[in-house]
Amino acid sequence: MESESWLADTRTSYDTVAADYADQVRGLLDETPYERAALGLFAELVRATGGGPVADVGCGPGRMTAHLRGLGVDAFGIDLSPAMIEVARRDHPDLRFEVGSMTDLALADASMAGLIAWYSLIHVPDDEIDTVLAHFRRVLRPGGPLLLGFHVGDGSRLKAQGYGGHPMKVHVHLRRPGRMAALLEESGFTVEARTTLSSAESRLGGILFARRRTDGSQGHRLRRTG
């Protein structure tokens, strides 16, 4: 029930703010050269492993999906919020977007050449992180790259309002890069690089590159939510 509650609150909150959120972040990549560089490197890593479909999980209005497509990556978006997906399809009608949850990804095993979760793990509570990362590992090909963006810090805070002054009910969870790296290693990934930076994206953000391990280790077992 707790899992259903935070998912429902997150979905409702982002349904409420979808249009205003899209307006506020639409040009954000123009102000964040280091983030653009990280995305460019991620695109290179995907191509170096042979290319293929890349999932932008928690894609919101699709700005990162569209940027990756502009870099030649076969990216598509998944988001919990139907309203966000509606905005993404409106703004990027030539791209693929679908409603879905990172806690139970409806993607085939080892079907993704890469996966990005850009500031979309921030609402996932600690007791659900292992399930999410297990799904990320499951859908990635062995050796496939993973790119994470997240807010750096400790603890959580309740976000009750945002993006145009609309009411929200989501907890924002801050995590240290070392902790995120440890969680990934435990879930069957090899962490290759990590950094922190301050930009228009986050007062203190973390960027982390990892790959699904090829040694057959499974990491956490999946717990189904539905």
C-alpha positions in Angstrom: 0.0 0.0 0.0 2.9 2.4 0.8 4.3 1.8 -2.7 0.9 2.5 -4.3 0.6 5.7 -2.2 3.8 7.3 -3.3 3.3 6.3 -6.9 -0.2 7.7 -6.9 0.9 11.0 -5.3 3.8 11.3 -7.8 1.5 10.7 -10.7 -1.2 13.1 -9.6 1.3 15.8 -8.7 3.0 15.7 -12.1 -0.3 15.4 -13.9 -1.2 18.7 -12.2 1.9 20.6 -13.1 2.8 19.0 -16.5 2.2 22.0 -18.7 3.9 24.6 -16.5 6.8 22.2 -15.8 7.4 21.8 -19.5 7.4 25.5 -20.0 10.0 26.0 -17.2 12.5 23.3 -18.3 12.1 23.6 -22.1 15.3 25.6 -22.7 17.3 24.4 -19.6 19.8 22.4 -21.6 20.9 25.6 -23.3 22.1 26.8 -19.9 23.9 23.5 -18.8 27.0 22.8 -21.0 28.4 20.2 -18.6 25.1 18.2 -18.7 25.1 18.4 -22.5 28.6 17.0 -22.4 27.5 14.1 -20.3 24.7 13.4 -22.7 27.1 13.5 -25.6 29.4 11.0 -23.9 26.4 8.8 -23.1 25.4 8.8 -26.8 29.0 7.8 -27.7 28.9 4.9 -25.3 25.6 3.7 -26.7 27.0 3.8 -30.2 30.3 2.1 -29.1 28.3 -0.9 -27.9 26.5 -1.3 -31.2 23.6 1.1 -30.8 19.9 0.2 -30.4 16.9 1.4 -28.4 17.5 3.6 -25.3 14.9 4.2 -22.6 14.6 7.6 -21.0 12.8 6.5 -17.8 11.0 9.3 -16.1 11.1 11.4 -19.3 8.7 14.1 -18.2 7.9 16.4 -21.2 10.6 14.6 -23.3 13.3 17.2 -23.5 16.2 14.7 -22.8 14.6 12.1 -25.2 14.6 14.7 -28.0 18.1 15.8 -27.2 19.4 12.2 -27.4 17.5 11.7 -30.7 19.3 14.8 -32.0 22.6 13.1 -31.1 21.7 10.1 -33.2 20.4 7.8 -30.4 17.3 5.8 -30.8 15.7 7.1 -27.6 12.1 6.8 -26.5 10.5 8.1 -23.3 8.6 6.5 -20.4 6.8 8.4 -17.6 4.4 7.7 -14.8 2.3 10.8 -15.5 -0.2 10.5 -18.4 -0.3 14.3 -18.6 3.5 14.5 -19.0 3.3 11.9 -21.8 0.6 14.0 -23.5 2.8 17.1 -23.4 5.8 15.1 -24.6 3.8 13.8 -27.6 2.5 17.3 -28.3 6.0 18.8 -28.2 7.8 16.0 -30.0 5.2 14.3 -32.3 7.8 12.3 -34.2 9.1 10.5 -31.1 7.8 7.6 -29.1 6.5 8.1 -25.6 4.5 5.8 -23.3 3.0 5.7 -19.8 4.8 3.4 -17.4 6.4 3.0 -14.0 10.1 2.4 -13.3 9.0 0.1 -10.5 7.7 -2.4 -13.0 9.1 -1.6 -16.5 7.2 -3.2 -19.3 10.3 -3.8 -21.4 11.8 -7.2 -22.5 14.8 -8.5 -20.7 18.2 -7.3 -22.2 16.3 -5.3 -24.9 17.8 -1.9 -24.2 21.2 -0.6 -25.6 21.2 2.1 -22.9 19.0 3.7 -20.2 18.9 7.2 -18.7 17.1 8.3 -15.5 17.6 12.0 -15.4 16.5 13.4 -12.0 13.7 10.8 -12.0 14.9 8.7 -9.1 14.5 11.6 -6.7 10.9 10.6 -5.7 11.7 6.9 -5.2 11.8 6.0 -1.5 14.8 4.1 -0.1 12.9 0.9 0.2 12.0 0.9 -3.5 15.4 1.8 -5.0 16.6 -1.8 -5.2 13.4 -2.8 -7.2 13.9 0.1 -9.6 17.6 -0.6 -10.2 16.8 -4.3 -10.6 14.5 -3.4 -13.4 17.1 -1.2 -15.0 19.6 -4.0 -14.9 17.0 -6.5 -16.3 16.1 -4.5 -19.4 19.7 -3.4 -20.2 21.9 -5.6 -22.4 25.1 -6.8 -20.7 27.6 -4.0 -21.0 24.8 -1.4 -21.7 25.4 2.0 -20.3 23.3 3.7 -17.6 23.3 7.5 -17.0 21.8 8.9 -13.8 21.2 12.5 -12.7 20.1 13.2 -9.1 20.1 15.8 -6.4 23.1 15.4 -4.0 22.7 15.6 -0.2 21.1 13.8 2.7 17.6 13.2 3.8 14.2 14.0 2.2 11.8 16.9 2.0 8.2 17.2 1.1 7.5 19.3 -2.0 4.0 20.7 -1.5 4.0 23.3 -4.3 5.8 23.9 -7.5 5.9 24.8 -11.2 3.3 27.5 -11.5 2.3 27.5 -7.9 0.2 24.3 -8.3 -0.2 21.9 -5.3 2.1 18.9 -5.2 2.6 16.0 -2.8 6.0 14.4 -3.5 9.0 13.7 -1.4 12.4 14.7 -2.8 15.1 12.3 -1.8 18.7 13.5 -1.8 21.5 11.0 -2.0 25.3 11.1 -2.0 27.2 9.9 -5.1 29.0 7.3 -3.0 25.7 5.9 -1.8 24.3 5.8 -5.3 27.4 4.1 -6.6 27.1 1.4 -3.8 23.4 0.8 -4.6 24.3 0.3 -8.3 27.2 -2.1 -7.5 24.8 -4.1 -5.3 22.3 -4.2 -8.1 24.6 -5.7 -10.8 26.2 -2.6 -12.3 29.8 -1.4 -12.6 30.2 2.3 -11.8 32.6 3.9 -14.3 32.4 7.6 -13.5 30.7 10.1 -11.2 30.8 13.8 -10.6 29.0 16.6 -8.9 28.2 20.1 -10.2 26.0 23.1 -9.7 24.0 24.5 -12.5 20.5 25.6 -13.6 19.6 21.9 -13.3 20.3 21.5 -9.6 22.0 23.6 -6.8 24.1 20.5 -6.3 23.6 17.7 -8.8 25.2 14.3 -9.3 25.9 12.6 -12.6 26.9 9.0 -12.6 27.8 6.6 -15.4 27.5 2.8 -15.0 27.2 -0.3 -17.0 25.3 -3.5 -16.6 27.9 -6.1 -15.5 28.6 -8.9 -18.0 29.7 -11.5 -15.3 26.2 -12.9 -14.8 25.8 -11.5 -11.2 22.1 -10.7 -10.6 22.2 -8.1 -7.9 18.9 -7.6 -6.1 15.9 -9.8 -7.0 12.9 -8.1 -8.4 9.9 -7.4 -6.3 6.7 -6.9 -8.4 4.5 -4.0 -7.4 1.4 -5.0 -9.3 
